[in-house]
Amino acid sequence: MASNDLKEKVQSAFNNWNNNTYLKSTAKIPEQKKEFTTQSFNPVNPLYTPLDIDENNYNEKIGFPGSFPFTRGVQPTMYRGRFWTMRQYAGFGTAKESNERYRYLLDQGQSGLSVAFDLPTQIGYDSDDPMSLGEVGKVGVAIDTLADMEILFDKIPLDKVSTSMTINAPASVLLAMYIAVAEKQGVSRDKISGTIQNDILKEYIARGTYIYPPKPSMRLITNIFEFCSKEVPKWNTISISGYHIREAGSTAAQEVGFTLADGIAYVDAAIKAGLDVDAFAGQLSFFFNAHNDLLEEVAKYRAARRIWAKIMKERFGAKKEKSMMLRFHTQTAGSTLTAQQVDNNIIRVTIQTLAAVLGGTQSLHTNSRDEALALPTEDSVRIALRTQQVVAHESGVINTIDPLAGSYYVESLTDQIEKEALEYISKVDSMGGAPSAIEAGYMQTEIQKSAYRFQQEVERNERIVVGVNKFQIKESEPTGLLKIDETIQRDQIKFLNEVRSQRNTEEVKAKLVSLKDAAQGDNNLMPFILDAVKNYASIGEICNTMREVFGEYKEQVII
């Protein structure tokens, strides 16, 4: 611990260095920029010392891995015990094609699956709905019924593989399908593990794949919390997502602040629904972005863990340590990938991978070099996966826990991001919580301001993006990109019609009527959705049944 006497000695030495060494040097050789800043526009000092951190509160602020406040990680041994789960976000075309990609990735050493669904699936439309025209299988796999889900996970043992599903508004339906597939494989629901994103608030803030208004959406989410706490105990019931907030242009502190404010809203809703915080909080997980500013990103993750631990303990009275742990998945930043000089993206993703690992992520998806142009090819996906494997096995960064702890700069950044994020959370609280702040357009406006500022700096060449506004080269048209065959929609509709012709239509109608009746009351909807799914009701039929009761959300224009 630094004593006052030591602080005075450091201050004196720093003043001497600054006046007699640093300033004299910059007078002879001016620095490259008038101002050095992080990716989030915060000024960066030329040097950090013990004067920039509070070393007297080590136990309270930094502590030890696996112990409150979890600044240094949620597991006592971190990667010395086991690596993070290596996922590759994948899914395109039909279930059969995606199944082939999943099995390829598992053969290449991937340790968990991460499913991308096409846009119609994400907003609860069947492939033959007019709203789906031109979008089937384009940005992910098309899933209409349980039959598609059975093909998607064919020959993949669901008791041995953890699966993450990026699905929000229809998360209850896709989770029900996954449970049904597992049970058809002979795997009981208490044995399956994975995550559904299930974060509707960030859809209103930053992404847009919502269906229902906030109130019924929150009901569905808390229904899942309750159902899984009793029936599917290994499942992470929500991945509260800052990733898309950052992709929309937020700063690091906004990503943390707004994401944790959303998390507070979900915990509040669950408690108001009668759930005990320690019964469901251990199944919450988070999803963060890994951006280019390596040290700021490491500090971001450390700050987020510390803030959440204190929120759960002090605000919600959680007793179990697991309830206070912020466990998170990371994806490298898709918004940083450039269509120009795509091989540069491999380097960007490597930096972002290091940020996630040095920051203590629990699982990681690395983007592929060609994703600014198309869905990734097998070669590109393999390089992205190999990036994680090289970092894990060859870089040495996993040998010790939280290796950047104690860095004057990193600790100072951690404190700074914590302070700014808490200010955002306080502002959201003063507006009545995340749903009210979203309705008022507060979060959206703050993100828009940051995104606009960043773009202005790029256009003024104040912020360099290699290959875009500097170091350009003349390039030929890209070749070898993955193209989605336009016949996929026709084939998917044909298969959907075959499923409809073979199922018990009257039974499906009866299950949908039961679901509608339940939606009009206050029952937990998960058992009713599961019954409908098992009888091969389609995602469109199930979501439309709830649309009739709940209505649809209409986005407000934020100026």
N, C-alpha and C positions, 0 to 999 in steps of 0.2 A: 504494500500500500504506500502511496506517495504521501510523505509528510509535508507540512507547510514549508519546512526548511528546504526540503528537496525541490518543491515547486518554485521557491524563490531562486534557488540555484539554476534550475532549468530556465526560468524566465530571464535571468541575467545572461546566461549563456546564449539563449535564443536571440536576445536583443543584440548582443555582440556579433553573433553570426549574421543576423539580418542586416545590420548597418555596415559591417566591415567586410563581409564576404558576398552575401547574396545581392545587395543593391549595387555594389561596385561591379559585380559580374554582369548584371542586367544592363548597366550603363554602357558597358563595352559591347555586349552581344544582346540586343533586345530579344525578349521572348517572342515566340511564334504567334501568340494571340494576345489581344488586349485583355481578354478575360477567359479563363479556363472554367468550364462548367461541366457538370454531369449531364447525362442524357436527359435528365429532368430539369435542366436549367439552373441548378443550384451551384453557386460559386465554389471552386475548389482552391484551397490554399496551396501555396507552393510547398509547404512542409507541415507535417502534423507531429506533435510531441505529446508528452504526458499532460501538458496544459490543456489539451483539447478533449480530454475525457475525465470522467469522475471515477477514479480508481478506488474511492472509499466505499463504493456500493457494489463491489464485485459480486458478492453472494446474491444480492437482491436483483441485480440487472443482468449479470452474465451467467454465473453459476456453473453447473456441470451438466453434461449430456444425460438425458433421461430423467432429469429432475427439474422441478419448477424453478424458474419460469420458462424452461426449455429453449432459451436463446441459442444454446449450443447443439440442439438436436433433440429429437423425441426418443431416440433409443440410446441406452447407455454405451453400446459398442459401435453404433452407426455401421459404417461399411466394413469395419474389421469383422463384424459378425456375418453380415450378408450384404450383397450389393442391392442397390435400388432395383425395382422391377423395370426391365427394359421393354418398353412398349413401342410399337409403330402403329400410328393411327392409319387404318386401312379399311377400304370398302369401296367398291365401285361396281356398276353394272348389276348383274344378278347375284343371287345368293351363291350359286355354284361357282362363279368366277371369284368371288370374295373368299369363299372357303378354300379355294386353291391357293390364293395369296396368303391366307392365314397359316395354312399348313407349311408353305414355303418358309415363312418367317419363323415359325417354330422350329423348323429344321435348321435354320441358320443361327439359332441360339437365342431367339427372343423368348422372354420369360412370362409375358402376359399379352393378351390381346386388347386392342383398342378399336372399337367399331365406329366407322363413319357411316351415317345413314344419308340417303339422298334427301333432297329438299321436300318432296311430297311426304315422305315418312316423318320428317321432322315437324311438319305442321298438320299431320293427321289426315292426309288424303290418300285414297287408294290410287293405284297406278292408272286406272281408267277414268279417274275424275278429270273433267275438263281443266281444272286448275293445275293438273300435273303435266299437261302437254309440254313436251320438250325438255322436261327436267328429270325424267325417270332414269335412275342409275347414273346420273351425271356427276354429282359431288359426293356420292357415297352409294351404299347398297340399297336397293329397293326391297322393303319388307312390307308385304300386304297382310299376310296371315301367318299362323303358326307353321304352316307348311314351308314357308320361306325360311323361317328361323331354324327348322329342323335341318334343312339343307345347309344353312350357313355354318352350323356347328357339327356337321356330319364328321364322324371319326375324330372329334376333338373332345377329350374327356373333361367334362365340366367340373369334376371333383379335383382335378389336378391343375387346371388353368384358371388364372384370375382374369376376368374380363371387365374392361371399362367400356361403357356405352355413352357416346355423346348424344344424348337425347334429353329434351327438356319438357316441353308441353305434354307430349304423349309418353313420358317416362314410365308412368304406371302401366301402360299397355305393353311396352317393350320388356319391362321387368317381368310382367306376368308371362309373356312368351318365353323368356329365358328360364323361368322356374318350370314351366311346362315341358320345355325341351329337356332340362336336367332330369325331371322325373321320368320322362320317357326313356332316358338313358339308364334309369335305375339309381340316380343320384338324388338323395333327399334334399329338400330345400335348405336344411340347416347345415349342409356340407358345401354349398356353393359360395364362392367369394368373388367380389368385384365391386364395381361402382357404377351408378347411374349419375349423370351430371345433374339433372333434376333441379336446376337453378333457374327459375323463371324470372326473378327480379333483374338479373343481368340481361335477359332478353329484352325487357322493356328499356333498359339503360343503353345497350350497346349493340345488340345483335339482331333482334327482330323476328325470331322464329317462335312467336307466342301463338296461342289459340284463344284461351279464355281470359276474362278480366282477372285482376289480381286476387280478389277474395276467393272465388272457387279454385283458382290455381293454388293458392296457399292451402286450401282444404285438401287438395289432392296430395300435396307434398307432406302435410302432417299425417295424412292417412298412410302414406308409405312409411314414414318414421314409425308409427305405431305398429303397423303390420310386420315390418322387418324386425323390430325389437323383440317380437315374440316368435316369429316364424323363420326369419332369415338372418340369424345373428351375426354372420360373418360378412354381411353385405354392407358396403358404405352407401348410405341412403341418399346422399347428396354430395356433389362436388361443387362447393360454392366457388364461383369462377371469377377470378380477376383477369384471366387470360384475355377475354374478349374486350374487357374494359381497357386493357393496355393496347390491344390491337386497334381499338378505336381512336387511340392517340393520347391516353392519359399519361401522367407522370408516374413514377414508381410509388410515391406517397399516395397519390389518388387511387392507384390500383389497390394498395393495402387498405386505405381508409374506406373506400366505397365497398370493397369486397367484404370486409369485416362488418361494416354497417348492414349489409345484406344478411350476413351470418347472424347478427343480433336479431334481425327481423324474423328469421326462421326459428331461432330458439324461442323468442317471445311467442310466436304463433303456436309452437308445439306445447309450451307450458300452459298457454291459455286454453288449448284443447284438452288439458288434463293430464299431460304426460310429465313424468318425473324427469328432471334434467339429466340425471345420471343413467336413466334408462335408454336414452337415445343419443346423447352427446358424443359418446365414443364411436358412433357410426357416422359422424359428420367428417367430411374431408374437404380439402380445398384444391384449387387448380390455379396455378400461377404461370405467368409468362417468364421466359428467360430472354432478356433483351441483350443488347450489345455492350452496355457499360458494365463490365464484369464485376468490378468491386461494388458499384451501387446495387447491382442485383443481389450479390451475396448479403449485403447489409439489409436489403429489403426483406429477404426471407427470415433473417434473424430477428428483425424488428417485428414482423408479422407474428412469429411464434410467441414472442414476449407479450405483445399486446393481447393476443387471444387468450393466453393462459390467465392473464390478470382479469380479463372480461369474464371468463367462465367462473373463476374463483370468487371474485369480488362482486360482480354484478348479478350473477345467476346462482351463486351459492353452491356450485358443483363441489362434490366431495371426492369423487374418484379422480385420480391423476389422469386416467385415460380421457376423461371428459374435458380436461384442460389442454390436451395436446393438439396442436395444429399440425395435422398430417396432410401432406400435399403432393399432388402430381404436378409435374412441370412439362410444358411444351416449349420448344424453342420458337422464336418470334417469327411467325409467317410474314408479318408486315415488313420485316427487314430484308426479305429475300428480293432480289432484283432480277428482272428479265434480261438485263444486260450482264454479260460475262458471268453466266450462271455458275461456273466453277468457283467463283468468289464466295458463293453461298456456303460451300463446304467449310470455308474458313470461319465465316460468321457463325455457323452452327456449332463448330468446335468451341469457339469462345463461349457461346451460350450454354453448351453442355458443361463446360468447366464451371460456369457460374452456378448452374443448378446443383451440381455435385458438391462444390465448395460451400454452397448454401444449405445443404442437407436435405435434398428432395427424397421422397419415398418412391417415386416412380418417374419415368422420363420418356417422352417421345421426342425424337429428333427429326426435324423436317428434312425433306430431300431437296437436292440442289435445283431441280427443275420445276418446283411447285409454283413458281411465279408464272409459268407457262402452261402447265397442264397437271393432271394427276401424275404422280411419280411412276417412273418405270421400275422394273425389278432391280436393275443395276443401281439406280439412284437410291432406292430404299435400302439396299444392302450396304451402300456406302454410309448412309445415315446411321444404320444399326452398328456398323463397324466403328463409327466415331465413338459411340458409347462404350463399346468393348475395348477400344484402345485406351480410352480414359480410365476405364475400370482396371485393366490389367497391366498397363505400361506406364502410366503417368506418375504413379506414386502418391497422388493426392488423397488416396483412400487409406493410406497407412496410419494416419492419425486423425482424431476427431476434431472437426471445426478448425482446420489448420490456420485460418486467417484471424482467429480470435486473438485479441491483444494488439493487433495492428492499430496504431493510433488513428489512422485514417478510417479503417473499417468500423471501429468502435464508435468513432465520431459520426460517421454516416448512419450507423444503426440508430444512434440516439436521435439524429436529425430526422430520419424518416419516421421513427416512432412519434416524435413531437408533431410533425406535420400531419401524419395519419390520424392521430388522436384529435387534432383540430378539425379535420373533416368529419370524423365520427361525431364529435360534439355538435357540429353544425347540423348534421343530419338528425341527431337526437332533438335539437331545438325546433326542428320542423315537424316533429311527430314521428320520426322513424323513416326507414328506407322507402316504403311504399308512398308516403306523403311527399318525400323529397323527389322521388321519381315523377309523381304527378305534377309537381311544381316545376319540373324540368331542371332542377338544380344540378344533379350529377351530370346530366347530358350536356348542360351548358359549360360546366367546368372542363369536361373532357374535350369539347369542341374548341375551347380557347387554347388548350395545350396543343391539340393537333394542329391548329392553325398557326400557332407560334413556331412549332417545329418545321412545318412546311415552308413558312416564310424564311427561316434560317437556311434551309436547303436551297431555296430559289435564289437567295442572296449570296450563296457560296460561303456562308458563315459556318455551315455544318457540312462536312464533306461526306458524300456517299460514293465510295470507290466504284468507278465504272459508270456512274450516273451523272454527277456534275463535275467530276474530275477523273483523269486517267481513262478517258474513253478510248475505245478502239473501234475500227470498222468491223462489223460482224456479219457473217452470212446468215440466212434464214435457219432457224433451228430445225433439226431433223430427229427422227427416232422418238418423238413424243408419244405418250400413251393416248390413244383416241378411243372414245366410247362409241361403239357401233350403234347407229340410229335404229337398228332393228330390235334393240333391247326392249324398248317400250312395247312394241308389238308382241314380243315373246313373253314379257312379264304379264301383259293383259291376258294373253292366251292361257297362261298357267293359272292366273287368278280365277278365270272363268271355269277352268277345270276343277279347281278346289271348290268353288261355289256349287258346281253341279253334283259333286260327290258328298257334300256334307248334308246333315239333317237340317233342312231349312226351317222347319217349324221349331226345332230345338233352339236354333240360333235366334229366331224372333223372340222366343220366350225369354232367353237369357238377356237380350237387349231390353226387353220390357222391364225385367227385374232390375237391370242397371239403371234405367230411367227413373223407376220408382225410388230406388235407393238414393239417386242423385237429388231428388226432390225432398228427401228427408235429411237426416244427419248421420246415417250409417257410414262406417268405413267402406269405401268403394272398392278396395283392392280385391276382396273375395268375389265380388260380382264381376269385375273385369277379368279375373282369372277364369271364372266359369265361362264367360263369353269367348275368351281366347281358346280354351280347351275344346270348344265346339267349332273352332275355325271361323269365328266372326272376324271380319277384317278390321284393320286399324281405322279405316275410314268410317265403317259402320259404328264402331265403338265411340270414336271421337265425335261423330255427328250426333249420336245419341246424347252425349253430354253437351254438345253445342246447343241442342234444343232446350236444355234446361239452363245452362250457364250463359249462353250468348257468346259473342266474340269480342275481343279487345280491339279497339280502334286507336291507333297511335295518334298522340297529340303532336302538333307541329310546334317545335321549340325554336323560337327566334332569338 
